[in-house]
Amino acid sequence: MKCSVDGCTDSAWIIKRELCKLHYSRWWRDEHPKGSSTARVFVLAACECCGEEFEKRRGNHKFCSRKCGDKSKKGIACARCGGLVWGGKGSLPEGHAVCRPCRKADPVPRRYRDGRPKVAIQCPVCGTDFVPFVERVKTCSRSCGQIFRIQMASAQADPAERRARERERWQAKNRRRRAAKRGKPSEPYTLAEIAERDRHRCQLCRRKVNMTLKAPRPKSPTIDHVIPIADGGDDTRANVQLAHFGCNSSKGARGLQQLALVG
């Protein structure tokens, strides 16, 4: 249904009055008793984007609609049609942003932030092919992710090994925290890597270390800082060595000795 005002081709916004939105607002302002009593003065102005006439309700209005306002904004332009994808700055490289209408017309391969195209992978739970939003995503949905985590947890060989890994992870986190608190550098390493480097021998008593024992047994393996963190040492491979739990506890934070191995 068209607007009943002569010369207006817009569709009727209010069916009962057969008026478009513009002419209905004018009717409410000028003729309706409730509207005319609280009427405000509107100024007709031309839209800076499309040039159409609209009622300027505020002094800073420059556009007839939000769509025209978005078109005038400076932002990321579509690589195909040149239209505005979104205002402001974006994380995609220049020439990779494509607006939604262009994507629907001709889909393009999605890309990561560094510009590499995203590749579809198969969900290990339901077998559906999907394109992950980020590389670390392994499943197609949250429900499949919960099932996948349960399967991975049940696939662990021994609960004791899982507890040992958690214990080592928290010990490494504590070492990094202590070094950062004193402004010293740290680097990632594991007890197995240090033991392999030191040939599974305690660097304090020079005896073999049994890697199967667990603390607090005296002969269990531990990480010892040659220059303790409390005395200004850092948490790097060059400043750590393999030691028995008993030897490390006896040394405490007193021993300052030359590095047995560097690197």
N, C-alpha and C positions, 0 to 999 in steps of 0.2 A: 504494500500500500504506500502510495506517494503522499508527500505533504500537500495539504489543501491550499497552501498559499501560492498565489500565482507567481510563476517564474522559478519556483523552488523544485528541484528534481530529487532532493534527498528523500529517503524512505521515512515513513511516519514513525516517530519514536514513541509517542503516546497515541495508541489506537483510538481511544475514545474521542480525542480532540482532533485526530488526523493531522498532527503537527510534528514536524521534525524537532530535534533537540534544541536547535537555535531558536526557532520560532515559538516553541513551548516556553523557553526561558523568558523570552520577550513578553509573551502573553501573561505569564505569572507575574512578571515585574510591573507591567502596565495596567492590566485589567483585573486580575484576581484581587479580591479585597485583602486577603492575608499577605499576598506578595507585595501589593502596592503600598501597604502601610509601612513595610520595612524594606522598601526598595533601595538598592544602591545604584549609583550612577556608573554605568559601564561605558567605556570608550571603544569605538571600533578602530581596529588597527589591522595592518597587513602582516601576514606571517612572513618572517625573514627567509624561510626555507622554500615553501610552495607558493607564496604570494596570495593565498586566499585570505578573505576578510574574516576576522573573528573578534569576539568581545574581549577586550583587555580588562580583566578584573583586577589586576595589580599593576603597579607601575613598572615592574621589571619583566613582565611577560613579553616574550619576543616571538613565540611559536604558538601555533594553533593547537598542537597536540604533542604528546610525549614522543610519538614516532618522528615528527619533524625535528624535535629537539635532539633525539639520538642521532639523526642523520648529520646534524651540524657539529657534533662533538668530534674532537680529535682522538683517535684511538687506533686499534688494530683493524686494518682493512682486509677484506676478503681477498684471497689470492686469485679468485676467479672473476667475480663480478665487481670487485672494488668497493662494495658496500661496507658499512661499519659492522664489525663482528661484535666488539664490545669497546666501551670507552676506557681510557686510561692505558696503563701498560700491561703487558702480558708476558708469560714465561716462554711462549713458543717462539722459535726463530722466525725471522722475517720471511714471508712467503709461504709459511706452513699453515696459517690460520684460514679456515674455510667456514663460511656461514652455514646455518642449518638448511636453508632452501637448496644451496648448492650441493650439500652432502646428500640430501634426499634425492636430488636429480641424478647425481653420479657419485656414488660412494668412493672415498679415497682411503688408502691404508693409513691407519692412525700411527702417530709417532710419539716417542718418548721426548723428554725435555731436551736431550742432546741432539735430536734430529733423527735418531735411528727409527726405522719403521717397526711398528708392533706386529708380532707374529702370533697367529692363533696357536694355542696349545690345547692339549686334551686334559680334561679334569680326571684325576686319578680315582675319583669316587664313582661318578655317574657316567664317565666317558664322553661328556659333551664337549665339543670344540668351542672355545671362547677366546676372546682377546683380553688379556689381563690389563688392568689399569696401570699397575706398576709391575716391575719385574719380579718382585718377591712374592706376588700372589700366585698360589699354586692351584686353587680350586675355583669353580665357577660361581659359588654362592656361599653365604654364611653357614647354611646348614651342612653343605658338603665340607666346609672347613672344619666344623666341629667334629664330624665323623672322621675326617682325615687325621686330626690331632689325636683322637682316641685310638685310631689304628696305629699311629706312630708310637704312642705311649705304650700300647700293648705289645708292640714289636720289639721293645727293648729286651735285651738278653737277660739281664740280671738287675733286680732293684738295687743291689749293693753298688753296682757300677754306676747307676744313675745318681745315687747319693754321693758317690765319690766325685763325679763330675760336677755336681752342684756345689760340693764343698770346695773344690779347687776353683770354681768360678767365683765364689764369694771371697776366697782368700786373695785371688788376683785383684778383685775389685777393691778390697781393703788396702792392698799395697799401693794401688794407683791413687786412692784417696789420701793416704798418708803422704805420698810424694807430692801430690798437687797442693796439699795443705802447706807444705814448706817451699813451694815454688820450684820443685825439681822435676825434670822430665821423666817420662815412663814410656815403655814400649811393650807390646803384647808378647807373651811367651808362655809356655806351659811347663809343668814339672817334667813331663816326658822328654821335651826338647832339651832342657838343661841336663837331665840325667844322661841322655844320649851324648851330649857334648862332653860331659865330664866322665864318660865311660863307666857310669854307674858306680862311682867311687866317691866316698865322702872326702871333701877337700879340707877337712879339719883333722881327721884321724887317719886318712888315706886307706881306709878299709872299704870293702865292698858294701853296697847298700842293697837291701832286699826290697824291691819295689812293690811286693805284695803286702807288706805290713802297713798298718794304718796307725796314725797318731791316736793316743799318746804313747805308743810303744817306743822304747828308746832307740831301736834300730830302724824305725820307719823313716822314709825319705821326706825331706823338707827343703824349702828354698831359703838360703842364707844370704844376706846382703854383706858383702865384704866390708864396705864402709856403710855402717847402719844409717838408715834414713834419719834417725834422730840426731846423728852427728853430721848431717849434710850430704849423705849419699843419695844417689838417684836410683830409680827402679828400672834399670836397663840390663841387657844381657851381659854387658861388660862388668857389671857390679854385683852379679848374683852367681851363686854356685850351689852345688848339691851338698847336703850335709845330713847327718843323722839327726833325729829329733833330740836325742840326748845331748849330742855335741853342740847343736845349735842352742839349746836351752842353757848349757853350761857357759857358752861364750857370751850370750846375752847381747848387750849393746856396748861391750868393752873392747872387743878385738878389732884392731886396725892392722890388716896385713896386706901384703902385695897381692895383686890379682893372680890367681892361678892360671886362668885362661881368659883371653880377651876375644870378643866377637861371638 
